[in-house]
């Protein structure tokens, strides 16, 4: 909480902080919105403005002048300037007293204590026009209720926060986390805002820009086992103390989660930061992982990405994942519990697998699906590109060999494969039949290439055969995906029923 500025002095531009513990809450009024307007009004009516004189030394106390707001009652508006209605100026007292024939300076704040305007005008020999200006001044500040405001009497911080966000919606966009961050800043012993910004920048540089401040705040709550829902009550002093006390460990496990994802090939390809959150929570809780854990974490990442698991009912799903991690000491057991969850099962049905052939390049599900189809690639030590078998650039009207029904099908799953970076650079926009004959020196190697890419050995890859190619490859892709994913699910269900 900060006091309003009562006197503006450019040497002390920051508001004074209130010792809230010394204030009776019944005597406290908090201005939620409109601080700048109210400050300006207050300084004009009751306060003053202190600025340095031109060409004066900045470290000389005599270089600064305190001035108050005055209104020239003798001002004559310029007809050609529609905004020249009144002449307000900040003046020193002696400047205001030097009233000359063309000016009559009235201290604006005096209107608050003024009695009759008529009496004042007679006493000071004001002209009719000057008396009219003074009467207008008193009218707008002392009689009319021109300032609209809404008073919230209920002491409900969540309600107040929502009001604040709503009234500011036309200006700078503010999120719930903007104010939660303010609360965190006020209660952290170090500069958490600067630390947070550096963390976000580092994570983004690593290829995980999906994880911003909101996601980190929620991760902090989850890892310290506080209620992770964004509500002011969950950013209590005790919870913030937990976050600060464990900050180094929290950030360490976020980085460790990112290292794992890099090994899995998800740099710049992760769809949800809460996949990082989930992995970080497991690492935070159990510190070390086995090779089996790593394999199961990869399954979790792939399924979460394919199902876009964290895009809806986020807090409920995070609670389910957190509970599964707390209940189990191996990630295989975590996955089993998530698969059997009745409300949001992390598993795939046969229909969902069949519909995968309708997915296109750019979908977050494409990479994990291709990884399932290409299980033996070394994602940790090599770079793999999602490649178009039939070059994307040739799906156009000028390609006379292309069936016109396929003009918009370049990005579909049937036309995608994973190629090592060097292979992809060599292939570029070459037609598949041309590239295969150049890349592989004999029929045996060509058939091996087709076999590991779910292409029939005798399949001709000329453009005129693309319809046949799509039909055959889709069948092979679905068959393989079912074999990998459905068998695993059946095994899981049998283990669950035995338990």
Protein Blocks (a to p, Z undefined) as FASTA:
>chain_A
ZZddfbdcfklmbccdddfklpcfklpccdfbhklmmmmmmmmmmmccddddehiafklm
klpccddddddfkbccdfklmklmbccddddfklmmmccfkbccddfklmmmpccfklmm
mmnopafklmmmmmmmmmmmmmmccbgcdddfbdcfklmmmmmmmmmmmmccddfklmmm
mmmmmmpmbdfklmmmmmmmmmmmnopakbcfklmmmmmmmmnopafbdcfklmcfklmm
mmmmmmmmmmmmmmmmmmmmmmnopghkafbfklmmmmmmmmmmnopacfklmmmmmmmm
mmmmmnommlgoklmmmmmmmmmmmmpcbfklmmmmmmmpmklccbddfklmmmmmmpce
hiaklmmmmmmmmmmbcfklpccddddfbafklmcfklmkbcfklmmmmmgmklgccddf
klmmmnmmacfklmmmmmpmbfklmmmmmmmnopafklccbfklmmmmmmmmmmmmmmmm
mmmmmmmmmmmmmmmmmZZ
